[in-house]
Amino acid sequence: MNKLVEDKKNSWKIFDKISARYDLINRVLSFGNDMRWRKKLISHLPLKSDISILDVATGSGDQIIAFLKSYKVKKLIGIDLSNEMLLVAKEKLKKAESVDFKMASAEDIPYSNESFDVVSCSFGIRNVSDVEKSISEMHRVLKVDGKLMILEFGIPKNPLIKLFHLTYLRRVLPVVGGLLSRNFAAYSYLNKTIESFPFGEEFCDIMRKFPFKSVKAYPLNFGSVMLYIGEK
């Protein structure tokens, strides 16, 4: 088995180990931009009110916190395979009555067909071992005309920005992330998943297979982050 694929199957163990400092590291490594990117995703919510949302690979719950700022949202469920990350999320959102968390995989979502108006996944889809199965599951649990909204890292197209970005991914991110988390292996893994993951039109084509319609990719931060939107 490919080493990276094997690591993805056990990625929840990595996140268990870095859960205590995960939020701090995100703010440092993104220069505080990660919450701005999450807010950009929210701007694409459906126009109707009383929206039900499933947040896949919810991690420490930051995307759910961002969703709670919208008056449109009625119910939120976050799923993740990392118990330690879920414990962090539950603590941060213990007073939010409209939020539930469940330990579950993106590849086997434990909800019935057409259960949600929106399925979101922020910086988690690259960590699943079977991307197509996960996208298929997200499509299954979406209501007709529901939206899939995915934030994920990408690689800028501009040659100079791309060079700077790859240098940051390969030289800076593993060292800073490793020092802050005291787990260098975790942030070496992060770099590899970003560079090997399909992005832009290549990822849009995966979404179209299941079949999502009106699929669009929105580059953020010069294309180092991508926002994907598709409708069922």
Summary of the structure (lengths in Angstrom):
residues: 232
radius of gyration: 16.6
end to end distance: 33.5
largest distance: 47.0
contacts: 790
relative contact order: 0.15
helix: 48%
strand: 24%
